[in-house]
Amino acid sequence: MILSKAEYQYYCQQDAKNGTFKINTKEWLFNDIWRYLRALRYAEYLHNTKHTGLWQPLKLWAKYRYRRLGKKLGFSIEMNTFGPGLCLPHYGNIVVSHHAKIGANCKVHVGVNIGADYIESSSAPHLGDNCYIAPGAKLFGAITLGNHVKIGANAVVNKSFPGDHITLVGVPARKLDKSDP
């Protein structure tokens, strides 16, 4: 959660570094994904730090801008769900519940859905740092995943896997053993 201008700048730098964006004028103006990430982080910064009425017009504009870019790119990512270093390599449909909490340096591909439980709508996934979520993966419910977790393409994760350095594949997801071919 961004609580200061220094943290806002840090989040933007980590997003650029993890997304392998070059920090130059061309990327700054024309890379739509990086524009979206910057707009998301700015909206988070304003939402979390500026609470007086004078900031309301700027907060509304920032939220409108990040949501407009999100619709253009197919992203429905709520504020304050991802830590620093978010990487979105491609345009496409990505949906993340506002109750989800994902750690630093997460890479999310196209077609991913990180959603709440269908009975308890406030129960959403909590992921650790350095996670990789492959295209088409679905994560839902009150689940917890550790650090350095890789989720395979089209996997459906509906239960917790608390360990670190694991790979999840299949429907429903299971740990991939080192002995599996």
Buried (B, 14 or more C-beta within 10 A) or exposed (E): EBEEEEBBEBBBEBBBBBBEBEEEEEBBEEBEBBBBBBBBBBBBBBBBBBEEEEBEEEBEEBBEBBBEBBEEBBBBBBBBBBBBBBBBEEBBEBBBBEBBBBBBBBBBBBBBBBBBBEEEEEBBBBBBBBBBBBBBBBBBBBBEBBBBBBBBEBBBBBEBBEEEEBBBBEEEBBEBEEEEE
